[in-house]
């Protein structure tokens, strides 16, 4: 019985990782730039994956947010929380899907906060990151 539970847990972890990578690919296909998926499971208790992408403008950010809402519905995920409704000055939108946290950031914001550097111990499981400010 314990083996069955452990096997189901491993399958659900693999399925969640696949969804996080699929979301990264989805954002890449919708013109997200420098998309990365980071495995956060060994670094914190509040989420399993970060998906980070750079947006070109606020209109692009809003469009990606709409596409993510469709992706969430189709992949049996749920948006638990999102940063306030974006306005024309926002440079960072966070969507909390529970086990996956999505960061939509302008290049300026991404360069300033450097999440990939801050969480550098997290393995990149999709994409590559090269800081343009280095």
Residue pairs with C-beta under 8 A, 6 or more apart in sequence:
13 41
13 48
16 48
16 49
16 99
16 100
17 39
17 48
17 49
17 125
19 75
19 77
19 100
20 37
20 48
20 49
20 51
20 99
20 100
20 125
20 126
21 37
21 125
21 126
22 75
23 37
23 51
23 68
23 71
23 75
23 100
23 102
24 35
24 36
24 37
24 51
24 53
24 126
24 127
25 35
25 126
26 67
26 68
26 71
27 35
27 51
27 53
27 64
27 67
27 68
28 35
28 53
28 127
30 63
30 64
30 67
31 56
31 60
32 53
32 54
32 55
32 64
32 104
33 53
33 54
33 55
33 56
33 107
34 52
34 53
34 54
34 110
34 127
34 129
34 130
35 51
35 52
35 53
35 126
35 127
36 50
36 51
36 52
36 53
36 116
36 124
36 126
36 127
36 128
36 129
37 49
37 50
37 51
37 52
37 124
37 125
37 126
37 127
38 49
38 50
38 51
38 52
38 115
38 116
38 119
38 122
38 123
38 124
38 125
39 48
39 49
39 122
39 123
39 124
39 125
40 47
40 48
40 49
40 50
40 119
40 122
41 48
41 49
42 121
42 122
43 119
43 121
43 122
47 96
47 98
47 99
47 100
47 101
48 99
48 100
49 99
49 100
49 101
49 125
50 100
50 101
50 102
50 103
50 115
50 119
50 122
51 100
51 101
51 102
51 103
52 102
52 103
52 105
52 110
52 115
52 116
53 64
53 102
53 103
53 104
53 105
54 105
54 106
54 107
54 110
55 61
55 64
55 104
55 105
55 106
57 106
58 86
58 87
58 88
58 89
58 90
61 86
61 90
61 93
61 104
61 106
62 86
64 104
65 82
65 86
65 93
65 95
65 104
68 79
68 95
68 102
69 79
71 77
72 78
72 79
72 97
77 97
77 98
77 100
78 97
78 98
79 95
79 96
79 97
80 96
80 97
80 98
81 95
81 96
82 93
82 94
82 95
82 96
83 90
83 92
83 93
83 94
83 95
86 93
91 105
91 106
91 108
91 109
92 103
92 104
92 105
92 106
92 109
92 113
93 103
93 104
93 105
94 101
94 102
94 103
94 104
95 101
95 102
95 104
103 115
105 113
107 132
111 131
111 132
111 133
114 131
114 133
116 124
116 129
116 131
117 131
